[in-house]
Amino acid sequence: MSVTDHIWGCCENNNYSDDFLECVVCTKSYHLDCLSLSTDVNVRDSSEWECPLCNTLRPKSSNNDNTPVRFNPNVTLRACKRQALQSPPSTALLASDIRNMFQEYTLKISSKIDSLSNSIGAELKTVKEEITDMRNSMDFMNSKFESLLREHEETKKVMVKLQKENSVLQSNVKDLNARINTLEQNARSANIEIQCVPERKTENLVHKFSV
């Protein structure tokens, strides 16, 4: 039988191995490791070997003694050894475990990243809205400040103009007061004071002195 014609009845590992037995009944092949048999099986006796399933299905002896059918006595049976505590695990199993752990870890990390991203996105959105509101408020306050500054500049100009006009008015008042004083003095200098003359209410002083 060629390598590719083997039908393995012990496991799903289809890799060819020199250490195997072939059942004479069902013609299926079995790895010695799967049967927990040593590699020192007699090749001559293996030609009569039956697999555990076929051996179990074979009719028992007619003595009705409930004695279970045994394997070929010429085949050396080896008890299944327990894996040593310090022995390294199988490479395939270790790779599968690592792969599963890595996938699980990747999924957890991805979920955490998505959750953190959503949380940060929501917080950044809130911060952006607050910054926008602050910017609008600052723009409004800036426009008000500029308006007040323009009004202040205009008020300063008006105040300067009023101060100049006030100075001119004060100067004019001084000049008028001086002119009034001068006119009063001139008017008083032309007056005639008459004493010791009886005064009559109906008399005309201008006519009287002109005569």
Protein Blocks (a to p, Z undefined) as FASTA:
>chain_A
ZZklpccfkbmclbdcfbdcddfklopacdfklnopafkbcfklmmmcccfklmmmpccd
fklnopacdddfklccdddddddfklccdfklmmmmmmmmmmmmmmmmmmmmmmmmmmmm
mmmmmmmmmmmmmmmmmmmmmmmmmmmmmmmmmmmmmmmmmmmmmmmmmmmmmmmmmmmm
mmmmmmmmmpccdehiacdfkbcfklmmmZZ
